[in-house]
């Protein structure tokens, strides 16, 4: 069974556009779990343009499923992980001004840095995940860090899916097979949607979790949050 973690960043974006607390990020996360989400994902960026530091700590008090905190491992992020101890910490190589995560780690170049972080997370009892592309060298070196999981950056897959689905997914299949052989568990995220998720799930072996935010929240504007989450769950569960 592949788990669905709902990224609630976009809920915070809508709230921040007007100030106040509508929509209420904490209540939305509670409702997402009630509607069937297996986890909640946030990415508290330093500029707080969506999820704020306060949101992150408030959510830690209420999330009953898996709390996944993404971020670049600077001092601020590491303090959050140390104090909250979420189920999962996902390391992304984003500089502060990037619009959204759009590349994976060069794990060979940053091997020692990432290895130290993974060891620290293990000491905290936090599952670690490294955001990577399908470059097989990066997956090999991710395994050398001792990380628990990788998260495959699926932006290129989504971008090329309509032109040729089989071509778009091929490198992901190879990457997932290698990761599994190296003892890594596999997450995926970025631009996955109801249009491409079932195909991706059918093709990718050993997929443990997908993290979906932008498409899910956008689709919920038309179909409602509960119905949209159930649609995603159905797509994941209909493929064995």
C-alpha positions in Angstrom: 0.0 0.0 0.0 1.4 3.4 -1.0 0.6 6.1 1.5 -0.7 9.5 0.6 0.8 12.5 2.5 -1.0 15.7 1.8 1.2 18.8 1.5 -0.7 21.7 3.1 1.6 24.5 2.0 -0.9 25.9 -0.5 -3.5 26.2 2.3 -1.1 28.5 4.1 -0.5 30.4 0.8 -4.2 31.2 0.5 -4.4 32.2 4.2 -1.4 34.5 3.9 -2.8 36.3 0.9 -5.4 38.0 3.2 -3.8 37.6 6.7 -5.9 36.3 9.6 -6.5 32.6 9.9 -8.8 31.6 7.1 -8.4 28.9 5.9 -7.1 27.4 9.2 -4.1 25.3 8.3 -4.3 23.2 11.5 -8.0 22.5 11.0 -7.4 21.6 7.4 -4.6 19.1 8.4 -7.0 17.5 10.9 -9.6 17.2 8.3 -7.2 15.8 5.7 -6.4 13.0 8.2 -10.1 12.5 8.9 -10.8 12.3 5.1 -8.2 9.5 4.7 -4.7 11.1 4.3 -1.9 8.9 5.7 0.3 11.9 6.5 0.8 15.6 6.5 3.7 17.3 4.8 5.0 20.9 5.3 8.0 22.8 4.0 8.6 25.8 6.4 10.8 28.1 4.3 12.8 30.8 6.0 10.7 33.6 4.3 7.5 32.0 5.7 5.7 32.7 2.4 3.4 29.8 3.1 3.9 27.5 6.1 5.2 29.5 9.1 7.3 28.4 12.0 4.3 28.7 14.2 2.2 26.5 11.8 4.9 23.8 12.0 4.9 23.7 15.8 1.1 23.9 15.9 0.7 21.0 13.5 3.1 18.9 15.5 0.6 19.1 18.4 -2.3 17.7 16.3 -1.1 15.5 13.5 -1.9 11.9 14.4 -0.6 10.2 11.3 2.9 10.8 9.8 4.3 14.3 10.0 6.8 15.0 7.3 8.9 18.2 7.5 10.8 19.1 4.3 13.5 21.7 4.1 17.1 22.7 3.4 19.2 21.6 6.4 20.3 24.9 7.7 20.4 25.8 11.4 16.8 26.8 11.5 15.5 23.6 10.0 17.7 21.4 12.1 16.4 23.1 15.2 12.8 22.4 14.1 13.6 18.7 13.6 15.4 18.4 16.9 12.6 19.9 18.9 9.6 18.4 17.1 11.0 15.0 16.1 8.6 14.4 13.3 8.1 10.9 11.8 10.1 11.9 8.7 12.5 14.7 7.8 13.0 15.2 4.0 16.1 16.9 3.0 15.9 19.2 -0.1 18.7 21.2 -1.6 16.7 24.4 -2.1 18.4 27.8 -1.8 16.3 30.3 0.2 14.9 32.2 -2.8 13.8 29.2 -5.0 10.1 29.1 -5.9 9.6 25.4 -5.4 11.8 22.3 -5.1 13.1 21.7 -8.6 16.2 19.6 -8.3 17.6 16.7 -6.3 20.8 16.5 -4.2 24.2 15.9 -5.7 24.7 13.2 -3.1 28.2 12.3 -4.2 29.4 15.9 -3.8 27.6 16.3 -0.5 28.1 12.8 0.9 29.8 13.7 4.1 27.4 16.5 4.9 24.3 14.3 4.3 25.8 11.4 6.1 26.3 13.5 9.2 22.7 14.7 9.0 21.3 11.2 8.6 23.2 10.0 11.7 21.9 12.9 13.7 18.3 12.1 12.7 18.8 8.4 13.6 19.9 9.5 17.1 16.6 11.5 17.3 14.5 8.6 16.1 13.5 10.5 13.0 13.2 8.7 9.7 15.3 10.4 7.0 14.6 10.9 3.3 16.8 12.6 0.7 15.2 14.4 -2.3 16.9 13.1 -5.5 16.5 12.9 -9.2 16.8 9.7 -11.3 20.6 9.9 -11.7 21.7 6.5 -10.6 25.0 7.8 -9.2 23.0 10.1 -6.9 21.0 7.1 -5.7 24.1 5.0 -5.1 25.6 7.8 -3.0 22.3 8.4 -1.2 22.5 4.8 0.0 26.1 5.4 1.2 24.7 8.1 3.6 22.7 5.5 5.5 19.4 7.3 4.7 16.2 5.4 5.2 14.4 6.6 2.1 14.8 8.7 -1.1 12.1 10.9 -2.5 12.1 10.9 -6.3 11.7 14.3 -7.8 8.8 13.7 -10.2 8.7 17.1 -11.9 10.3 15.9 -15.2 8.0 12.9 -15.3 4.9 15.1 -14.9 6.2 17.5 -17.5 6.8 14.8 -20.1 3.9 12.5 -19.2 1.4 13.7 -21.8 3.9 13.5 -24.7 5.0 9.9 -24.0 4.2 8.3 -20.7 6.5 5.3 -21.2 9.5 7.4 -22.0 8.6 9.8 -19.1 8.6 7.0 -16.5 11.5 4.8 -17.7 14.3 6.5 -15.7 12.1 6.4 -12.6 11.6 2.7 -13.0 15.4 2.1 -13.2 16.0 4.4 -10.3 13.4 2.7 -8.1 14.8 -0.7 -8.9 18.3 0.3 -8.0 17.1 2.1 -4.8 15.3 -1.0 -3.7 18.3 -3.2 -4.4 20.4 -0.9 -2.3 18.0 -1.2 0.6 16.4 2.2 0.3 12.7 2.8 0.6 11.1 5.0 -2.0 8.9 8.1 -1.8 7.9 10.4 -4.7 6.6 13.9 -5.1 6.3 17.0 -7.2 3.5 17.7 -9.8 1.9 14.3 -9.3 -1.8 14.6 -10.0 -4.9 12.5 -10.7 -3.9 12.6 -14.4 -0.6 10.8 -13.9 -0.6 9.2 -10.5 -2.1 5.8 -11.4 0.3 5.3 -14.2 3.2 6.2 -12.0 2.1 3.9 -9.3 1.6 1.0 -11.8 5.1 1.4 -13.1 7.2 2.1 -10.0 7.9 -0.9 -7.8 8.1 -0.6 -4.0 6.6 2.9 -3.8 6.0 3.6 -0.1 4.6 7.2 -0.2 3.7 10.1 -2.4 3.6 13.7 -1.2 1.0 15.8 -3.1 0.0 19.3 -2.5 -0.4 21.8 -5.4 -2.5 19.5 -7.6 -4.6 18.1 -4.8 -5.5 21.4 -3.3 -6.2 22.9 -6.8 -8.5 19.9 -7.6 -10.2 20.3 -4.3 -11.5 23.7 -5.4 -13.7 21.8 -7.8 -14.3 18.5 -6.1 -14.0 19.3 -2.4 -11.2 18.3 -0.1 -12.7 15.0 1.2 -13.7 13.8 -2.2 -10.3 14.7 -3.7 -8.4 12.9 -1.0 -10.6 9.8 -1.5 -10.0 10.0 -5.3 -6.2 10.0 -4.7 -6.5 7.1 -2.2 -8.6 5.1 -4.8 -6.0 5.7 -7.5 -3.2 4.4 -5.2 -5.1 1.5 -3.8 -6.5 0.3 -7.2 -3.0 -0.7 -8.2 -1.5 -3.7 -6.5 
